[in-house]
Amino acid sequence: MSFISGLFPALLLLAVLGIILALHWTIQFRLRHSKRRSPFPENFLRNPGETLRKQIDDTTDDIFTYAVYLLMLPPLSSRDTSPAPTSQEYPKPFQEPHSPS
């Protein structure tokens, strides 16, 4: 009786696993051999999310373009910050050139 009582839980476990596997195989067989057709065509025109990915790419391109413009703006718009020349550095207007005498 001791051998049978020790073997009973193992047999019960095998029986439960067998029932679960049989149900799984039955469901898989019925799904595979059913006459139902998938609501989706086999070949999609576009992958899922393709339109959204294109919109994201276009927006990213716009952001990078504006970032480049912002990086180029300061050097292009900066003025020369050196001090203005004094009047001594400019020649006087209508000044006669010096002639060697």
Backbone as a chain_set.jsonl record, in Angstrom:
{"seq": "MSFISGLFPALLLLAVLGIILALHWTIQFRLRHSKRRSPFPENFLRNPGETLRKQIDDTTDDIFTYAVYLLMLPPLSSRDTSPAPTSQEYPKPFQEPHSPS", "coords": {"N": [[0.815, -1.19, 0.0], [2.011, 1.201, 0.583], [3.726, 1.757, -1.561], [1.911, 2.304, -3.635], [0.541, 4.489, -2.57], [2.591, 6.374, -2.615], [3.011, 6.604, -5.306], [0.714, 7.636, -6.32], [0.395, 10.608, -6.289], [2.199, 11.298, -8.35], [1.116, 9.965, -10.571], [-1.358, 11.252, -10.706], [-0.504, 13.867, -11.304], [0.648, 13.407, -13.845], [-1.654, 12.643, -15.24], [-3.189, 15.016, -15.166], [-1.491, 16.762, -16.576], [-1.51, 15.411, -19.036], [-4.184, 15.718, -19.81], [-4.268, 18.514, -20.103], [-2.394, 18.873, -22.201], [-3.708, 17.424, -24.229], [-6.028, 18.983, -24.579], [-4.827, 21.352, -25.465], [-3.607, 20.525, -27.917], [-5.909, 19.775, -29.313], [-7.297, 22.209, -29.564], [-5.416, 23.675, -31.068], [-5.367, 22.122, -33.407], [-7.996, 22.417, -34.357], [-8.041, 25.184, -34.822], [-6.135, 25.405, -36.835], [-7.263, 23.908, -38.916], [-9.671, 25.043, -39.454], [-12.332, 26.525, -41.372], [-12.459, 29.186, -41.422], [-11.583, 32.416, -42.537], [-8.89, 34.724, -42.358], [-9.41, 38.078, -41.245], [-7.723, 39.934, -42.318], [-5.828, 40.792, -45.219], [-3.312, 38.77, -46.833], [-0.997, 40.029, -47.823], [-0.023, 43.107, -46.932], [-0.55, 46.524, -47.922], [1.014, 48.516, -46.802], [3.331, 48.459, -44.082], [2.327, 48.032, -40.637], [1.918, 51.103, -38.985], [3.439, 52.555, -40.741], [2.734, 54.999, -42.013], [2.65, 56.724, -39.835], [5.345, 56.563, -39.046], [6.549, 57.801, -41.224], [5.534, 60.414, -40.956], [6.752, 61.093, -38.534], [9.449, 61.005, -39.295], [9.478, 63.134, -41.176], [8.857, 65.301, -39.499], [11.051, 65.206, -37.78], [13.095, 65.804, -39.59], [12.392, 68.463, -40.171], [12.785, 69.63, -37.644], [15.564, 69.296, -37.301], [16.455, 70.891, -39.409], [15.611, 73.469, -38.602], [17.157, 73.62, -36.284], [19.749, 73.721, -37.338], [19.576, 76.166, -38.666], [19.269, 77.841, -36.438], [21.74, 77.46, -35.225], [23.43, 78.587, -37.104], [22.655, 81.206, -37.168], [23.686, 83.085, -35.113], [26.551, 83.465, -35.825], [26.226, 84.583, -38.382], [24.8, 86.881, -37.957], [26.269, 88.423, -36.263], [28.0, 91.392, -35.326], [30.893, 93.341, -36.076], [32.839, 93.818, -33.31], [34.938, 95.397, -32.71], [36.539, 98.489, -31.722], [35.408, 101.606, -33.096], [37.085, 103.272, -35.771], [39.196, 106.088, -35.212], [39.11, 109.633, -36.031], [41.597, 110.299, -36.871], [42.609, 108.191, -38.233], [41.321, 108.095, -40.645], [41.67, 109.333, -43.969], [41.644, 112.752, -44.886], [38.882, 114.246, -46.553], [39.003, 115.03, -50.023], [41.692, 115.53, -50.11], [44.759, 116.662, -51.22], [47.114, 114.772, -52.956], [50.379, 114.147, -51.754], [53.047, 115.692, -53.265], [56.232, 114.952, -54.523], [58.78, 117.148, -53.863]], "CA": [[0.0, 0.0, 0.0], [2.915, 2.338, 0.674], [4.215, 2.049, -2.911], [0.806, 2.886, -4.393], [0.263, 5.816, -2.044], [3.67, 7.245, -3.055], [2.919, 6.745, -6.75], [-0.544, 8.299, -6.646], [0.555, 12.013, -6.708], [2.885, 11.371, -9.644], [0.135, 9.574, -11.596], [-2.331, 12.337, -10.795], [0.155, 14.952, -12.021], [0.744, 13.009, -15.25], [-2.993, 12.658, -15.817], [-3.573, 16.416, -15.357], [-0.678, 17.268, -17.683], [-1.994, 14.785, -20.257], [-5.442, 16.373, -20.187], [-3.937, 19.866, -20.576], [-1.779, 18.74, -23.523], [-4.733, 16.993, -25.179], [-6.84, 20.162, -24.875], [-4.013, 22.276, -26.266], [-3.484, 19.998, -29.272], [-7.23, 19.828, -29.944], [-7.568, 23.609, -29.929], [-4.519, 24.024, -32.174], [-5.812, 21.407, -34.613], [-9.224, 23.045, -34.843], [-7.711, 26.5, -35.37], [-5.398, 25.228, -38.079], [-8.081, 23.303, -39.952], [-10.983, 25.678, -39.564], [-12.591, 27.124, -42.674], [-12.5, 30.639, -41.272], [-10.524, 33.185, -43.176], [-8.411, 35.858, -41.583], [-10.007, 39.329, -41.735], [-6.685, 40.746, -42.943], [-5.216, 40.15, -46.382], [-1.985, 38.23, -46.534], [0.028, 41.032, -48.126], [-0.474, 44.47, -46.656], [0.009, 47.552, -48.796], [2.067, 49.131, -45.997], [3.502, 47.855, -42.765], [1.622, 48.781, -39.594], [2.64, 52.258, -38.471], [4.303, 53.145, -41.777], [2.362, 56.399, -42.216], [3.093, 57.454, -38.648], [6.802, 56.641, -39.098], [6.889, 58.826, -42.224], [5.262, 61.717, -40.341], [7.796, 61.339, -37.531], [10.671, 61.331, -40.043], [9.342, 64.485, -41.736], [8.942, 66.248, -38.388], [12.438, 65.198, -37.32], [13.865, 66.567, -40.575], [12.093, 69.887, -39.956], [13.426, 70.064, -36.392], [17.0, 69.428, -37.547], [16.665, 72.057, -40.275], [15.513, 74.662, -37.759], [18.301, 73.627, -35.367], [20.901, 74.206, -38.106], [19.376, 77.611, -38.846], [19.541, 78.512, -35.171], [23.182, 77.424, -34.973], [24.1, 79.47, -38.054], [22.179, 82.58, -37.014], [24.59, 83.998, -34.398], [27.729, 83.912, -36.593], [25.852, 85.398, -39.535], [24.223, 88.165, -37.571], [27.137, 89.157, -35.331], [28.669, 92.567, -35.884], [32.268, 93.511, -35.641], [32.79, 94.5, -32.011], [36.144, 96.199, -32.478], [36.17, 99.91, -31.604], [35.341, 102.36, -34.341], [38.333, 104.015, -36.0], [39.145, 107.518, -34.884], [39.202, 110.504, -37.204], [43.0, 110.385, -37.296], [42.917, 107.064, -39.108], [40.722, 108.338, -41.954], [42.246, 110.48, -44.691], [40.715, 113.87, -45.016], [38.292, 114.231, -47.886], [39.551, 115.932, -51.048], [43.054, 115.885, -49.733], [45.69, 116.58, -52.336], [48.222, 113.862, -52.685], [51.666, 114.803, -51.561], [53.923, 115.581, -54.429], [57.644, 115.076, -54.128], [59.373, 118.381, -54.363]], "C": [[0.861, 1.258, 0.0], [3.434, 2.744, -0.706], [3.136, 2.748, -3.737], [0.49, 4.291, -3.885], [1.352, 6.806, -2.426], [3.604, 7.535, -4.546], [1.685, 7.547, -7.176], [-0.359, 9.771, -7.033], [1.232, 12.155, -8.074], [1.928, 10.998, -10.776], [-0.922, 10.654, -11.789], [-1.758, 13.52, -11.578], [0.271, 14.632, -13.511], [-0.619, 13.034, -15.928], [-3.439, 14.094, -16.096], [-2.788, 17.021, -16.522], [-1.125, 16.687, -19.014], [-3.282, 15.429, -20.736], [-5.174, 17.769, -20.742], [-3.324, 19.811, -21.972], [-2.807, 18.324, -24.578], [-5.647, 18.166, -25.555], [-6.094, 21.153, -25.767], [-3.92, 21.791, -27.715], [-4.813, 20.044, -30.02], [-7.555, 21.238, -30.414], [-6.694, 24.029, -31.105], [-4.958, 23.369, -33.482], [-7.05, 22.074, -35.2], [-8.946, 24.426, -35.438], [-7.012, 26.382, -36.717], [-6.284, 24.742, -39.219], [-9.479, 23.913, -40.066], [-11.114, 26.339, -40.932], [-12.658, 28.638, -42.6], [-11.316, 31.281, -41.973], [-10.12, 34.333, -42.284], [-9.05, 37.143, -42.117], [-8.997, 40.231, -42.436], [-6.146, 40.033, -44.177], [-3.8, 39.68, -46.032], [-0.888, 39.257, -46.775], [-0.557, 42.424, -47.911], [0.136, 45.429, -47.665], [1.171, 48.258, -48.097], [2.169, 48.377, -44.685], [2.717, 48.66, -41.735], [2.495, 49.911, -39.064], [3.51, 52.96, -39.488], [4.005, 54.633, -41.981], [2.823, 57.248, -41.041], [4.613, 57.604, -38.641], [7.244, 57.709, -40.09], [6.636, 60.228, -41.667], [6.324, 62.076, -39.313], [9.098, 61.707, -38.218], [10.621, 62.745, -40.611], [9.475, 65.542, -40.637], [10.371, 66.335, -37.858], [13.327, 65.978, -38.284], [13.637, 68.073, -40.399], [12.792, 70.417, -38.71], [14.926, 70.245, -36.605], [17.313, 70.623, -38.439], [16.614, 73.337, -39.463], [16.683, 74.754, -36.778], [19.553, 74.133, -36.087], [20.78, 75.705, -38.343], [19.701, 78.367, -37.562], [21.029, 78.519, -34.842], [23.938, 78.367, -35.904], [23.74, 80.936, -37.837], [23.152, 83.48, -36.251], [25.838, 84.395, -35.19], [27.368, 84.817, -37.771], [25.357, 86.779, -39.135], [25.124, 88.963, -36.634], [27.822, 90.313, -36.055], [30.103, 92.582, -35.381], [32.258, 94.334, -34.359], [34.062, 95.282, -31.716], [35.749, 97.678, -32.409], [36.227, 100.613, -32.958], [36.643, 103.135, -34.536], [38.141, 105.496, -35.664], [39.318, 108.338, -36.149], [40.636, 110.621, -37.701], [43.331, 109.274, -38.281], [42.342, 107.259, -40.506], [41.465, 109.448, -42.667], [41.199, 111.572, -44.82], [40.143, 113.867, -46.419], [38.912, 115.3, -48.778], [40.956, 116.383, -50.708], [43.947, 115.675, -50.952], [46.772, 115.582, -51.989], [49.528, 114.638, -52.578], [52.524, 114.595, -52.797], [55.369, 115.735, -53.964], [58.245, 116.357, -54.684], [60.846, 118.433, -54.166]], "O": [[0.45, 2.282, -0.545], [3.569, 3.933, -0.994], [3.436, 3.694, -4.465], [0.202, 5.187, -4.679], [1.059, 7.995, -2.553], [4.076, 8.575, -5.005], [1.642, 8.075, -8.287], [-0.922, 10.175, -8.051], [0.874, 13.032, -8.86], [1.929, 11.644, -11.824], [-1.33, 10.934, -12.916], [-2.445, 14.105, -12.415], [0.017, 15.497, -14.349], [-0.715, 13.418, -17.093], [-4.009, 14.365, -17.153], [-3.361, 17.717, -17.361], [-1.123, 17.391, -20.024], [-3.456, 15.66, -21.932], [-5.78, 18.167, -21.737], [-3.685, 20.609, -22.837], [-2.774, 18.824, -25.702], [-6.001, 18.323, -26.724], [-6.663, 21.717, -26.703], [-4.134, 22.574, -28.641], [-4.844, 20.319, -31.22], [-8.032, 21.434, -31.532], [-7.178, 24.67, -32.039], [-4.922, 23.998, -34.54], [-7.134, 22.271, -36.412], [-9.548, 24.799, -36.445], [-7.268, 27.168, -37.63], [-6.074, 25.125, -40.37], [-10.359, 23.343, -40.71], [-10.113, 26.67, -41.568], [-12.889, 29.301, -43.611], [-10.207, 30.747, -41.991], [-10.941, 34.856, -41.53], [-9.214, 37.282, -43.329], [-9.388, 41.2, -43.087], [-6.02, 38.809, -44.184], [-3.191, 40.14, -45.066], [0.06, 39.338, -45.994], [-1.466, 42.852, -48.622], [1.215, 45.173, -48.2], [2.187, 48.562, -48.722], [1.215, 47.741, -44.237], [2.468, 49.848, -41.94], [3.664, 49.705, -38.737], [4.252, 53.876, -39.133], [4.929, 55.437, -42.108], [3.326, 58.356, -41.224], [5.122, 58.661, -38.269], [8.2, 58.441, -39.833], [7.442, 61.132, -41.885], [6.748, 63.229, -39.228], [9.788, 62.626, -37.777], [11.607, 63.477, -40.538], [10.134, 66.563, -40.833], [10.845, 67.421, -37.525], [14.208, 66.725, -37.856], [14.581, 68.86, -40.47], [13.328, 71.526, -38.718], [15.503, 71.232, -36.147], [18.327, 71.295, -38.246], [17.478, 74.201, -39.612], [17.15, 75.852, -36.475], [20.333, 74.89, -35.511], [21.765, 76.435, -38.234], [20.339, 79.419, -37.603], [21.528, 79.474, -34.246], [24.985, 78.892, -35.527], [24.468, 81.82, -38.29], [23.424, 84.582, -36.727], [26.164, 85.581, -35.224], [28.13, 85.72, -38.114], [25.485, 87.736, -39.899], [24.77, 90.078, -36.25], [28.171, 90.217, -37.231], [30.458, 91.926, -34.402], [31.717, 95.439, -34.339], [34.248, 95.774, -30.603], [34.732, 98.073, -32.979], [37.004, 100.243, -33.839], [37.235, 103.604, -33.564], [37.057, 106.057, -35.822], [39.635, 107.801, -37.211], [40.859, 111.007, -38.848], [44.252, 109.418, -39.084], [42.828, 106.65, -41.459], [41.858, 110.424, -42.028], [40.0, 111.299, -44.856], [40.839, 113.523, -47.374], [39.3, 116.364, -48.296], [41.341, 117.515, -51.003], [43.889, 114.641, -51.618], [47.28, 115.555, -50.868], [49.727, 115.656, -53.241], [52.695, 113.481, -53.292], [55.67, 116.564, -53.104], [58.198, 116.589, -55.892], [61.484, 119.418, -54.54]]}, "num_chains": 1, "name": "protein.A"}
